[in-house]
Amino acid sequence: MRARLDIAYDGTDFSGWAVQPGRRTVAGSLLSVLEQILGAGVATGLTVAGRTDAGVHATGQVAHVDLPDAVWAGTGPSLLRRLAGLLPGDVRVMALTEAPPEFDARFSATFRRYAYRVTDAPWGADPLRRHDTLAWPRPLDVERLNAAAAGLVGEHDFAAFCKRKENATTLREVTRLDWARGPDGVLVATVQADAFCQAMVRSLVGAMLVAGDGRRAPDWPASQLTRRERSSAVTVAPPHGLTLVAVGYPDDAGALAARAAATRRLRTPAE
């Protein structure tokens, strides 16, 4: 059977999601504990919605894993609590549920939503939020930030904001990008798209921040969309301000399968 895992983690001390030899990663920690509980090789096919980079956090990460029916029948009811007892404190499986066989945590997703927290307070970040909030050394104007964000919404080639990978497209559709200042004075950027390429969200934030503090015009970030390669003028914002907060999926099994099939097809720019 296929199990869905809803996961949260503090990315500070992780070298990202993906297993890396000799490095502490979220997937490595999770697989190690699953093996400890179920035995070696019992849980297979661990797949995640978004492979977050080193230092990036998550409150709404989603993954799936395949388990033998007999194992799920015997351990399913207690597995969530057993995971809580063995996982390190900076990663939690928040929910563990049976999923349709058509569910694919990565390819069935219809959107990923991230939040990036920034404070421009002269004293810096609240000590209790220093691991998930970037302290920006200059005053930021929320209207300038949102003007910069508006030009980045829609389907574009985001090559200027991505680390290019061989045989991978940089065409993406950003469906939401906006900034709001909370009662505590912290600015939060909400970024949602069908998918993101590597370093894209942090690059978008980095480009908007220099527009928000007045060093660039609000239309400058969008002007980079004409480039077909990584822009050296775009600074990648630090990872610790970024959190994956939600992943969306279709409601029924047929739509899950159709979405997965469509996502696997390589995106190509519109003619």
N, C-alpha and C positions, 0 to 999 in steps of 0.2 A: 504494500500500500504506500501511498505518498502522504507524507506529513508536512504541513506548513508550520514554519517557525516564525513568530514575530519577535524581533530581537532589538534590544537597546544596548548601547555601549558608550563608554567614555573612551574616545580614541587616543587620549594623551599618551599612553604607554604602549600602544600597539603600532606595529609597522604596517598598518592598513588591514584590509579584510583578508586578502588572498594568502594562502600558505606559502611561506618562504623559508628555505632551509636556514637554520640558525637564528631565526628572528621570531619574535613573539607577535602573532597575528590573531585576529578574531576567529577566523576559520580554523586555524590550528588549535586554538584553545577549545573551541566547540567540538571539533572532531576527537580531540584527545579525551574529553569527558564522555562523549558518546561511546567511544571504544571502551573506556573504563566501565561504563554501565552495561553495555550490550555485548561487548566482545569485539575482537578485531574483525574488520570487514563486514560487520552486520549492517551498519548504516552506510548506504552508498549514494553516490550522485548528489552530494551537497552542492546546491546551486543557489546563488544569491541574486537579488534584484539589482543591487548596485555595489560594485567593488570599490568601496571607499578607500581613499589614500591614507597614508600615515598621518595620524593626528586628527583626522576627521571623525566626528561623533555620529551617533544615530539614536533616534527615539522610535523610528518607524521602519527599520530595516525588515526585509522579508526574505526568507530562504525556504527551500524545500529539500527533503531528504527521503530516500526510499528505504522502507523497512519490510522484512518478511511479515506476512499476515499474522503468523503465530506469535512473533515477537511483539507486534503492536497489541495483539489481544492480551498478552500477558503483562506487558510493562507500560502500555499506553496510559492507563489511569494514574500511575504514579510517576511517570517519566518527568513531568514538569517539575515536581517537587524534588526529585532526585538530581535533576540538572541544577536547580537552585542551590542544593547542598554542596555541589562539587565545583561549579564554575567559579572563577575568580570574581571578586566584587565589582570589577569594572565592566562586566558583560552579563546580561540577563536575557534569558528566553522568557518573554512576557506572556506568550500564548503558544500552545502546541495543539494543532487540530488536524483532523483527517481532511485531506483535500481530494478533489476529483483527480483521476489519473491524467486528465488533460491539463492540469494546472502546472505551469512552469514559472517559477518565481522571477526569472529573468525575461523570458520572451513573451509571457502573457501580460506583462505590465503595460498599462495604458499611459501611465505617467509616473514620474518621480518628482517629489517636491522637497526642496532644501530651504533651510533658513540660515542666514548669516547675520550674526550679532556684532555690532560695532558700537563702541562708546567714544564720544568726543569730549567727555568730561575732562577738565584740566587735571584732575587727580588720577585719571586712568580708570581701569576696570575695578569693579567691586571685587575684593579679595576672594569672596566665595564663588564668583563667576569668572575668575581669571582664566580658567581652562576652556571656556566656551565663548569668550567675548574678546574681540580685538580692541585694543586701546589705540585710537587714532590721534595723532599729535596735533591736528588742525581742526577748527570748527567745521562742521558739515551742515549744508543746507538741504533739507529734505525735498524742497521743490526742485532744486538742481539735480538731485539724485533721481527723482522720479522722471524728470525731463530726459535724463540720460537713459533711464531704463526703457522709456517708451519706444525709443528708436531700435531697441533690440528684440522687441516682441515680434513673433511671427516666424515663418519658415525662412531660414537663411543658411548660407554656407558659413559656419563659424570657424573656418580654418584659422583665422587670426587669433582665436581664443583657445585653440586646442593643441595638444601634443599629438602630432600626426602619427598614425600607425599604418603600416603597410597594408594595403587592400581594405582599409576602413574608410568609410565616408565621414565627412564633417558636416553634412547637411542635417540640421535639427530644426524642430519646431518648438519654440518657446511660447507657451500658452499663458504664462503669467510671470510678470517681473515687476515688483513694486517695493517701495520702502515705506516704513511707518516708524514714527518715534513713539515709544511707549511712555507711560506715566513716570517710569524711572529714568527717562531720558535716553535710554538705549535705542539705537536705530536697528531695525531688523529688515533685511532684504528677504523677500519670499520669491523663490525662483522655481518655476515648474515647467517641465518639458516632457515630451514623449520619451526622450533618452538624452544622456549627456556624453560627450567624449571626454577624455582624460584632461583634468585641470580646467575644464570649461567654466564651471560655476565660479571658481576662485579667480579666474581670469576676468570674467564679466564683472565681478565685484571690484577687483583691482582697478579696472578701467572706469567704473562708475565713481569710485571714491575720489579719484583725482579730478573728476568733474564736479563732484559734490563739495570739494574744498576750494574750488575756484581756480585750480591750476590748469584745467582744460575746459574747453567749452562743453556745454551739455550735449551737443551733437557729435562730439569727438568719438565716443565709443562706437556709435553706429557707423561712423565713417570708416572704421577698420574692417567692416564687413565686405568691402570691395577687395580685400587682400585674399590671396589663395594659398598663403602659407602663414605660419606662426609669426605674429607681429612682435618684434623686439621692443616696441614702445609700450606694450601692455605688460604691466606688472602682475604677477600672480599673488593674490592675497594669501596671508598665512592660513594654514589648515585649521587651526584650533577654533576659529570663529564659525566654522561650517558644521551643520548638523542635517543629516537626512531625516526628515520628519514624517514622510508618508510615501507610500507606493500604492497606486490604484490598479484595480483589476476588473474585468467584466464580471457580471453576476452569474452567468450560467456556463455550463461545461462546453456547450457548442461554441459560444463566443470566446471562451478561453483558448480553444484549439485554433479557431480562426485567427485570433490575435497573434498567437505564437507563430503560426505559419507566415502571416504577413510581416511580422517583425524580422523573421529570419531572412527575408528577401532584402538584398542590399539596396539601401536608399540611393537614388541617383538624382542629380539636380534636374529641376523642371526645364523643359526645352523652351 
